[in-house]
């Protein structure tokens, strides 16, 4: 007999800014660095790498961004945990 491991999933609303939501998803789900996620989410065509690093670091420290990243990671973890079946032998 198998035991299906399920826990309650906490769902957080997507961020209102599509750029911030994209940044959060790229960091949480795709595992990109904050600098790379920032480059893919914002127009950085004329920016120096140091500016990108500073802005991405500042963005990643905002409470709503860190909360969203953690919520996305938790959702994936919960989904994976709910798919695990433990067999008792």
Chimera marker file (.cmm) of the C-alpha trace (Angstrom):
<marker_set name="trace">
<marker id="1" x="0.000" y="0.000" z="0.000" r="1" g="1" b="0" radius="0.5"/>
<marker id="2" x="1.398" y="3.425" z="-0.963" r="1" g="1" b="0" radius="0.5"/>
<marker id="3" x="1.111" y="6.701" z="0.900" r="1" g="1" b="0" radius="0.5"/>
<marker id="4" x="0.591" y="9.811" z="-1.218" r="1" g="1" b="0" radius="0.5"/>
<marker id="5" x="2.344" y="12.780" z="0.396" r="1" g="1" b="0" radius="0.5"/>
<marker id="6" x="0.203" y="15.933" z="0.139" r="1" g="1" b="0" radius="0.5"/>
<marker id="7" x="0.424" y="19.282" z="1.855" r="1" g="1" b="0" radius="0.5"/>
<marker id="8" x="-1.524" y="22.523" z="1.499" r="1" g="1" b="0" radius="0.5"/>
<marker id="9" x="-0.159" y="24.789" z="-1.204" r="1" g="1" b="0" radius="0.5"/>
<marker id="10" x="0.009" y="28.526" z="-0.578" r="1" g="1" b="0" radius="0.5"/>
<marker id="11" x="-0.826" y="30.467" z="-3.701" r="1" g="1" b="0" radius="0.5"/>
<marker id="12" x="0.281" y="34.091" z="-4.007" r="1" g="1" b="0" radius="0.5"/>
<marker id="13" x="-1.147" y="36.473" z="-6.572" r="1" g="1" b="0" radius="0.5"/>
<marker id="14" x="1.214" y="37.387" z="-9.426" r="1" g="1" b="0" radius="0.5"/>
<marker id="15" x="2.904" y="40.753" z="-9.078" r="1" g="1" b="0" radius="0.5"/>
<marker id="16" x="1.141" y="43.685" z="-10.742" r="1" g="1" b="0" radius="0.5"/>
<marker id="17" x="4.249" y="44.649" z="-12.692" r="1" g="1" b="0" radius="0.5"/>
<marker id="18" x="4.798" y="42.165" z="-15.504" r="1" g="1" b="0" radius="0.5"/>
<marker id="19" x="8.541" y="42.927" z="-15.456" r="1" g="1" b="0" radius="0.5"/>
<marker id="20" x="8.796" y="42.189" z="-11.742" r="1" g="1" b="0" radius="0.5"/>
<marker id="21" x="6.752" y="39.013" z="-12.179" r="1" g="1" b="0" radius="0.5"/>
<marker id="22" x="8.993" y="37.879" z="-15.034" r="1" g="1" b="0" radius="0.5"/>
<marker id="23" x="12.109" y="38.661" z="-12.965" r="1" g="1" b="0" radius="0.5"/>
<marker id="24" x="10.738" y="36.661" z="-10.017" r="1" g="1" b="0" radius="0.5"/>
<marker id="25" x="9.825" y="33.685" z="-12.206" r="1" g="1" b="0" radius="0.5"/>
<marker id="26" x="13.196" y="33.628" z="-13.941" r="1" g="1" b="0" radius="0.5"/>
<marker id="27" x="14.988" y="33.572" z="-10.584" r="1" g="1" b="0" radius="0.5"/>
<marker id="28" x="12.657" y="31.127" z="-8.821" r="1" g="1" b="0" radius="0.5"/>
<marker id="29" x="11.712" y="28.718" z="-11.588" r="1" g="1" b="0" radius="0.5"/>
<marker id="30" x="14.512" y="28.943" z="-14.146" r="1" g="1" b="0" radius="0.5"/>
<marker id="31" x="17.336" y="29.358" z="-11.642" r="1" g="1" b="0" radius="0.5"/>
<marker id="32" x="18.832" y="32.395" z="-13.346" r="1" g="1" b="0" radius="0.5"/>
<marker id="33" x="21.091" y="34.768" z="-11.470" r="1" g="1" b="0" radius="0.5"/>
<marker id="34" x="19.483" y="38.037" z="-10.475" r="1" g="1" b="0" radius="0.5"/>
<marker id="35" x="21.610" y="39.911" z="-13.024" r="1" g="1" b="0" radius="0.5"/>
<marker id="36" x="20.612" y="37.607" z="-15.879" r="1" g="1" b="0" radius="0.5"/>
<marker id="37" x="16.958" y="37.680" z="-14.845" r="1" g="1" b="0" radius="0.5"/>
<marker id="38" x="17.093" y="41.476" z="-14.731" r="1" g="1" b="0" radius="0.5"/>
<marker id="39" x="18.592" y="41.630" z="-18.242" r="1" g="1" b="0" radius="0.5"/>
<marker id="40" x="15.821" y="39.413" z="-19.586" r="1" g="1" b="0" radius="0.5"/>
<marker id="41" x="13.072" y="41.369" z="-17.803" r="1" g="1" b="0" radius="0.5"/>
<marker id="42" x="14.139" y="44.975" z="-18.354" r="1" g="1" b="0" radius="0.5"/>
<marker id="43" x="15.623" y="47.008" z="-21.197" r="1" g="1" b="0" radius="0.5"/>
<marker id="44" x="19.342" y="47.015" z="-20.398" r="1" g="1" b="0" radius="0.5"/>
<marker id="45" x="20.625" y="47.716" z="-23.887" r="1" g="1" b="0" radius="0.5"/>
<marker id="46" x="22.568" y="50.849" z="-22.930" r="1" g="1" b="0" radius="0.5"/>
<marker id="47" x="23.485" y="49.867" z="-19.384" r="1" g="1" b="0" radius="0.5"/>
<marker id="48" x="26.847" y="48.914" z="-17.961" r="1" g="1" b="0" radius="0.5"/>
<marker id="49" x="27.157" y="45.546" z="-16.234" r="1" g="1" b="0" radius="0.5"/>
<marker id="50" x="27.816" y="47.271" z="-12.904" r="1" g="1" b="0" radius="0.5"/>
<marker id="51" x="24.538" y="49.206" z="-13.201" r="1" g="1" b="0" radius="0.5"/>
<marker id="52" x="22.656" y="46.011" z="-14.003" r="1" g="1" b="0" radius="0.5"/>
<marker id="53" x="24.184" y="44.317" z="-10.982" r="1" g="1" b="0" radius="0.5"/>
<marker id="54" x="23.262" y="47.205" z="-8.670" r="1" g="1" b="0" radius="0.5"/>
<marker id="55" x="19.690" y="47.486" z="-9.948" r="1" g="1" b="0" radius="0.5"/>
<marker id="56" x="19.106" y="43.736" z="-9.911" r="1" g="1" b="0" radius="0.5"/>
<marker id="57" x="20.453" y="43.524" z="-6.382" r="1" g="1" b="0" radius="0.5"/>
<marker id="58" x="18.206" y="46.362" z="-5.242" r="1" g="1" b="0" radius="0.5"/>
<marker id="59" x="15.179" y="44.772" z="-6.917" r="1" g="1" b="0" radius="0.5"/>
<marker id="60" x="15.864" y="41.348" z="-5.440" r="1" g="1" b="0" radius="0.5"/>
<marker id="61" x="15.881" y="42.805" z="-1.919" r="1" g="1" b="0" radius="0.5"/>
<marker id="62" x="12.377" y="44.272" z="-2.161" r="1" g="1" b="0" radius="0.5"/>
<marker id="63" x="9.966" y="42.473" z="0.146" r="1" g="1" b="0" radius="0.5"/>
<marker id="64" x="7.338" y="41.870" z="-2.538" r="1" g="1" b="0" radius="0.5"/>
<marker id="65" x="9.988" y="40.373" z="-4.844" r="1" g="1" b="0" radius="0.5"/>
<marker id="66" x="11.550" y="38.100" z="-2.224" r="1" g="1" b="0" radius="0.5"/>
<marker id="67" x="8.075" y="37.015" z="-1.110" r="1" g="1" b="0" radius="0.5"/>
<marker id="68" x="7.067" y="36.191" z="-4.683" r="1" g="1" b="0" radius="0.5"/>
<marker id="69" x="10.279" y="34.247" z="-5.349" r="1" g="1" b="0" radius="0.5"/>
<marker id="70" x="9.805" y="32.240" z="-2.156" r="1" g="1" b="0" radius="0.5"/>
<marker id="71" x="6.131" y="31.585" z="-2.979" r="1" g="1" b="0" radius="0.5"/>
<marker id="72" x="7.055" y="30.335" z="-6.457" r="1" g="1" b="0" radius="0.5"/>
<marker id="73" x="9.773" y="28.071" z="-5.050" r="1" g="1" b="0" radius="0.5"/>
<marker id="74" x="7.367" y="26.760" z="-2.403" r="1" g="1" b="0" radius="0.5"/>
<marker id="75" x="4.757" y="25.998" z="-5.057" r="1" g="1" b="0" radius="0.5"/>
<marker id="76" x="7.269" y="23.911" z="-6.999" r="1" g="1" b="0" radius="0.5"/>
<marker id="77" x="8.426" y="22.143" z="-3.838" r="1" g="1" b="0" radius="0.5"/>
<marker id="78" x="4.848" y="21.393" z="-2.818" r="1" g="1" b="0" radius="0.5"/>
<marker id="79" x="4.023" y="20.098" z="-6.297" r="1" g="1" b="0" radius="0.5"/>
<marker id="80" x="7.051" y="17.820" z="-6.265" r="1" g="1" b="0" radius="0.5"/>
<marker id="81" x="6.252" y="16.616" z="-2.752" r="1" g="1" b="0" radius="0.5"/>
<marker id="82" x="2.658" y="15.879" z="-3.703" r="1" g="1" b="0" radius="0.5"/>
<marker id="83" x="3.845" y="13.739" z="-6.597" r="1" g="1" b="0" radius="0.5"/>
<marker id="84" x="6.028" y="11.547" z="-4.395" r="1" g="1" b="0" radius="0.5"/>
<marker id="85" x="4.561" y="8.206" z="-3.458" r="1" g="1" b="0" radius="0.5"/>
<marker id="86" x="6.113" y="6.345" z="-0.547" r="1" g="1" b="0" radius="0.5"/>
<marker id="87" x="5.759" y="2.600" z="-0.524" r="1" g="1" b="0" radius="0.5"/>
<marker id="88" x="5.678" y="0.670" z="2.750" r="1" g="1" b="0" radius="0.5"/>
<marker id="89" x="7.144" y="-2.759" z="2.370" r="1" g="1" b="0" radius="0.5"/>
<link id1="1" id2="2" r="1" g="1" b="0" radius="0.2"/>
<link id1="2" id2="3" r="1" g="1" b="0" radius="0.2"/>
<link id1="3" id2="4" r="1" g="1" b="0" radius="0.2"/>
<link id1="4" id2="5" r="1" g="1" b="0" radius="0.2"/>
<link id1="5" id2="6" r="1" g="1" b="0" radius="0.2"/>
<link id1="6" id2="7" r="1" g="1" b="0" radius="0.2"/>
<link id1="7" id2="8" r="1" g="1" b="0" radius="0.2"/>
<link id1="8" id2="9" r="1" g="1" b="0" radius="0.2"/>
<link id1="9" id2="10" r="1" g="1" b="0" radius="0.2"/>
<link id1="10" id2="11" r="1" g="1" b="0" radius="0.2"/>
<link id1="11" id2="12" r="1" g="1" b="0" radius="0.2"/>
<link id1="12" id2="13" r="1" g="1" b="0" radius="0.2"/>
<link id1="13" id2="14" r="1" g="1" b="0" radius="0.2"/>
<link id1="14" id2="15" r="1" g="1" b="0" radius="0.2"/>
<link id1="15" id2="16" r="1" g="1" b="0" radius="0.2"/>
<link id1="16" id2="17" r="1" g="1" b="0" radius="0.2"/>
<link id1="17" id2="18" r="1" g="1" b="0" radius="0.2"/>
<link id1="18" id2="19" r="1" g="1" b="0" radius="0.2"/>
<link id1="19" id2="20" r="1" g="1" b="0" radius="0.2"/>
<link id1="20" id2="21" r="1" g="1" b="0" radius="0.2"/>
<link id1="21" id2="22" r="1" g="1" b="0" radius="0.2"/>
<link id1="22" id2="23" r="1" g="1" b="0" radius="0.2"/>
<link id1="23" id2="24" r="1" g="1" b="0" radius="0.2"/>
<link id1="24" id2="25" r="1" g="1" b="0" radius="0.2"/>
<link id1="25" id2="26" r="1" g="1" b="0" radius="0.2"/>
<link id1="26" id2="27" r="1" g="1" b="0" radius="0.2"/>
<link id1="27" id2="28" r="1" g="1" b="0" radius="0.2"/>
<link id1="28" id2="29" r="1" g="1" b="0" radius="0.2"/>
<link id1="29" id2="30" r="1" g="1" b="0" radius="0.2"/>
<link id1="30" id2="31" r="1" g="1" b="0" radius="0.2"/>
<link id1="31" id2="32" r="1" g="1" b="0" radius="0.2"/>
<link id1="32" id2="33" r="1" g="1" b="0" radius="0.2"/>
<link id1="33" id2="34" r="1" g="1" b="0" radius="0.2"/>
<link id1="34" id2="35" r="1" g="1" b="0" radius="0.2"/>
<link id1="35" id2="36" r="1" g="1" b="0" radius="0.2"/>
<link id1="36" id2="37" r="1" g="1" b="0" radius="0.2"/>
<link id1="37" id2="38" r="1" g="1" b="0" radius="0.2"/>
<link id1="38" id2="39" r="1" g="1" b="0" radius="0.2"/>
<link id1="39" id2="40" r="1" g="1" b="0" radius="0.2"/>
<link id1="40" id2="41" r="1" g="1" b="0" radius="0.2"/>
<link id1="41" id2="42" r="1" g="1" b="0" radius="0.2"/>
<link id1="42" id2="43" r="1" g="1" b="0" radius="0.2"/>
<link id1="43" id2="44" r="1" g="1" b="0" radius="0.2"/>
<link id1="44" id2="45" r="1" g="1" b="0" radius="0.2"/>
<link id1="45" id2="46" r="1" g="1" b="0" radius="0.2"/>
<link id1="46" id2="47" r="1" g="1" b="0" radius="0.2"/>
<link id1="47" id2="48" r="1" g="1" b="0" radius="0.2"/>
<link id1="48" id2="49" r="1" g="1" b="0" radius="0.2"/>
<link id1="49" id2="50" r="1" g="1" b="0" radius="0.2"/>
<link id1="50" id2="51" r="1" g="1" b="0" radius="0.2"/>
<link id1="51" id2="52" r="1" g="1" b="0" radius="0.2"/>
<link id1="52" id2="53" r="1" g="1" b="0" radius="0.2"/>
<link id1="53" id2="54" r="1" g="1" b="0" radius="0.2"/>
<link id1="54" id2="55" r="1" g="1" b="0" radius="0.2"/>
<link id1="55" id2="56" r="1" g="1" b="0" radius="0.2"/>
<link id1="56" id2="57" r="1" g="1" b="0" radius="0.2"/>
<link id1="57" id2="58" r="1" g="1" b="0" radius="0.2"/>
<link id1="58" id2="59" r="1" g="1" b="0" radius="0.2"/>
<link id1="59" id2="60" r="1" g="1" b="0" radius="0.2"/>
<link id1="60" id2="61" r="1" g="1" b="0" radius="0.2"/>
<link id1="61" id2="62" r="1" g="1" b="0" radius="0.2"/>
<link id1="62" id2="63" r="1" g="1" b="0" radius="0.2"/>
<link id1="63" id2="64" r="1" g="1" b="0" radius="0.2"/>
<link id1="64" id2="65" r="1" g="1" b="0" radius="0.2"/>
<link id1="65" id2="66" r="1" g="1" b="0" radius="0.2"/>
<link id1="66" id2="67" r="1" g="1" b="0" radius="0.2"/>
<link id1="67" id2="68" r="1" g="1" b="0" radius="0.2"/>
<link id1="68" id2="69" r="1" g="1" b="0" radius="0.2"/>
<link id1="69" id2="70" r="1" g="1" b="0" radius="0.2"/>
<link id1="70" id2="71" r="1" g="1" b="0" radius="0.2"/>
<link id1="71" id2="72" r="1" g="1" b="0" radius="0.2"/>
<link id1="72" id2="73" r="1" g="1" b="0" radius="0.2"/>
<link id1="73" id2="74" r="1" g="1" b="0" radius="0.2"/>
<link id1="74" id2="75" r="1" g="1" b="0" radius="0.2"/>
<link id1="75" id2="76" r="1" g="1" b="0" radius="0.2"/>
<link id1="76" id2="77" r="1" g="1" b="0" radius="0.2"/>
<link id1="77" id2="78" r="1" g="1" b="0" radius="0.2"/>
<link id1="78" id2="79" r="1" g="1" b="0" radius="0.2"/>
<link id1="79" id2="80" r="1" g="1" b="0" radius="0.2"/>
<link id1="80" id2="81" r="1" g="1" b="0" radius="0.2"/>
<link id1="81" id2="82" r="1" g="1" b="0" radius="0.2"/>
<link id1="82" id2="83" r="1" g="1" b="0" radius="0.2"/>
<link id1="83" id2="84" r="1" g="1" b="0" radius="0.2"/>
<link id1="84" id2="85" r="1" g="1" b="0" radius="0.2"/>
<link id1="85" id2="86" r="1" g="1" b="0" radius="0.2"/>
<link id1="86" id2="87" r="1" g="1" b="0" radius="0.2"/>
<link id1="87" id2="88" r="1" g="1" b="0" radius="0.2"/>
<link id1="88" id2="89" r="1" g="1" b="0" radius="0.2"/>
</marker_set>
